[in-house]
Amino acid sequence: MQRRKTRTRRPELGAALAAALCLAGCGGGSQHRAAPQPKLPPPVATALASRSDDVAQTLAAGDSCRALTLAQQLQQETVAAINAGRVPAPFQEQLGSTVGDLVARIRCVPAVKPHDSGKHKGKDKQKHERDD
């Protein structure tokens, strides 16, 4: 049995989170009056969706370390919103785990610094040759 590797695109994670936040903030448009569905308050949904978009854009730009920092800030804001009671109970677990998953998937890969142009390569070598 051969296992296939699947790779989730990082910008798609941010977009999925933003979509989930927007949908959670929307009310149903149906005509019949069932029990009101809980909604994420618009200011909370807007703030978290904006942070999520920032993470996605930063990942798309290739800055994984900055994206990780932004995702961690998003996670802190999400936890703070949940703890403050601004996120309805039906959304708390899913929202928290989605943001946690986003943070866990981002790997900070620092940019490689360009190599030295060779200006100083011979200095140490000459010093050691004289010592011999």
N, C-alpha and C positions, 0 to 999 in steps of 0.2 A: 504494500500500500504506500503510495507516494503522497507526502504531505505538501500542500501548496502553501507558499508563504503569501500572506495577504498583508498589504501595507496600507494603512489608513493615512490619507493625506492630512497633514496637520492643519492647513487652512480650513479643511472641511470640518474638523472638530470644532473649531471656533464658530463656524457658520451653523453647525448643528446645534450648538449651545445657544446661539443667538436666536435661532428659530424656536427652540424649546421655550426660551424666555418670552418671546413675543406671543407664542400660542398660549402660554400660561397666563399672560396678561389680558388676553382677549376673552370677551364673554361670548356665549353662544348667541347666534342670531335667530334661533328658531322661535316660532310664534307660540307654541304651547308652553305653559308655565309649569315646568317641573321644579324640583328643588334647585335653588340657585347654585350654580357651580362656583367653587372658590376661584378667585382670580388673584394673580400676583398684582399688587398695587402698581399702577403705571410708573411712578417714580423709581421704584425698586427694579422693575422690569427694564426700564430705559437705562438706568445706571449700569446694571449687570450686562445688558446686551451691548452697551457701548464699550465696556471693558473687554468683553468677549471679541468684539470686532477689532479692537486694538491688538489683541493677542494674535488673531488670524492674520491681520495685515503685517505684523512684525514677523511672523513665521514666513509669510509669502515673500517678504523682503530678504529672508535668509539670516536674520539675526536671532538665532535660537536662544542665546543667553538672555537677551532683552525680553524675548517672548516668555521665557520661563519666569522671569521676575514679574512681568505683567500678569501671568497666569496665577502666580502665588498671591499677588495683590487681589486678584479677582476672587480667589479662594477665601482670603481673609475677609473681604467684603461680604461674600456669600454667607460665611459662618456668622459674621456680625449681624447680618439681616435676619438670619434664622433665629439667633439667640435673642434678638430684640423683638421677635414676634411679628416681623414685617412680612414673613413668608408663611402662607397658609400651610397647615400640617400636611395636606395631601401632596405638596410639592417639595417639602423639605428633604426627604431622603433622596429622591431622584435628582434634585438640583445639586445637593451636596456631593453625591457620588459622581455626577457628570463632570462637575468642576474638578473634583479630585482626580478623576480619570484623565482629564485634560492636562493637569499638572504632571501626573505620572508619565504621560506619553512624550513630554517635551524633554529633550536632552540638550543640555548646553554644550555646544561644540565651539570652543573659542576659535576665532579666526587665526589662521596661520600667519605668523609674522614673516615678512620677506627676509631672505638670507642676507647676511652682511655681504657687501660687494667685494670683500677680500682685501680691504685696505690694511687690516691688522693681522693678517694671517702669518706673515713672515716675522713679525717682531718677536714673539715668544720663541719661535724656532731658532732665530739667530742668537738669542740670549742663551738658550740651552747648548747650542753648538760651542759657544765660547767657554762655557763652564766645563766642557769635557776635557 
